[in-house]
Amino acid sequence: MKKERADKIISSQSTITRSETVKLIRSGKVKINGEVIKDNSLKIDPQTDVIEINGEVLNCKKFIYIMMNKPGGVVSVSRSPKERTALELLPDNLKRPGLFPAGRLDKDTTGFLLITNDGEFAHSILSPKRHIKKTYLASTSDYIPEKGLEEMRAGMVMDGEELLPAEVSLFKEGTNSSGPVYKITLCQGKYHQIKRMTALAGGALTSLERISMGNLTLDPELAPGEARELTETEVELIRQGQK
């Protein structure tokens, strides 16, 4: 980032609008390097200058990468006029313009949702030629026949298209009150892919949770609906999971 107007920097790094930022600055609620400023056109460097708004330091970065433990019932889109989106669940300190889910989860699917404003990064991990592996826990109503599991592992044909081989293993045995859970790893992302694959293999999906993207596993400390920023090391772990 280069030096730019204080009001522009603040509005680009938060959910505060440009006009609201101007009001905050002119009312003396913004400090740069510990000094109150009143001129919203003051040029600042977000990489070196410390920006405080109402006593809280603003975290300025060109790109941000967020891990969310997506709950069921919310959609993985940037905005929706009818349904609640995952982005609406983000805490204020992580919200900023340009965020989007990098790889969607179905409305009822839970688990690891990656949110970022880095379009180039998202394309690099989701393009068909370089798609990262993603691992899910798939609960089914009953055991999938062995023949069906073999077809999933070999690369089954779905709607006339031969899918890439999936890694499938039994993660948890079924009980009297619940069916078995399978661990499934894919390196592509077709519409409702696991649900449709499971049905073709002779099973019935009852719930689905994504537990990892690339080589990065969902943080077990994140409750459903919670999110946190990823470290540079964690972002690199996602990249390393490319096939």
Buried (B, 14 or more C-beta within 10 A) or exposed (E): BEBBBBBBBBBBBBEBEEEBBBEBBBEEBBBBEEEEBEEBEBEBEBEEBEBBBEEEEBBBEEEBBBBBBBBBEBBBBEEEEEEEBBBEBBEEEBBBEEBBBBBBBBBEBBBBBBBBBBEEBBEBBBEEEEBBBBBBBBBBEEBBEEEBBEBBBEEBEBEEEEBEBBEBEEBEEBEEEBBBBBBBBBBBEBEEBBBBBBBBBBBEBBBBBBBBBBBBBBBEEBEBBBBBBBEEEBBEBBBEBBE
